[in-house]
Amino acid sequence: MRRPILILGLVAAFVLAAGCMGLAGPDPKVVQDSATPDISLSRGLGYSVNAEIQNDGSDGDVTVTAKLIDEQKGFVRDQVSTVVFIASGETKKVSLALDGDVGRTYTYSVEVN
């Protein structure tokens, strides 16, 4: 009597664990990124940030955030986010535009979740 209950319990645990693995969602990571400055009279200093995001998890929406950080003062000058759908195992290219001030020096970062 105990053996069928043990087997049934193990099967139920396996099915539950397999079902939860699908609920884990995307597992994104930035595999490559770059930022190109662009100065124009109408817009001032802008940066075009490009990133390649790889999804090692299941299909789902991923939030990609780019930040422009003032090197001297350390504060975030501009921040932009977008949500993209990335299928499991896919890599997607994302482009975002950030605004800065002429005469300042910036670094940038790209984050995903």
C-alpha positions, 0 to 999 in steps of 0.5 A: 500500500505504501509503494503506490502512494510513494510512486503517486507522490513522486509523479505528482512532484515531478509534474508540479516541478515541470509545470513550475519550470514553465512559469519561471519566465524569460532569463534575459542577459545583455550579450553586446551593447554600444552607444554612439554620440550624435550632436545636432543643432536642434536636439543637442547631444544625443546617444543611440544605444544598441543592445543585443538581448539573449533569452535563456529562459522561456518566452516572454516580455523583457524590459530593457533599460538604458541609462546615461550617467554623468561621469563627474557627478555620478547621477543618471542624466537620462533613462529610457525603457522599452518592453520587448517580447523575446522567444526562448533561445532567441537574441533580439536587437534593441535600440534606445535614444538618450539625451545629454548636455553638450560639454558633459562626459557620460557613461551608459549602462543597459539593464534587463529584467 
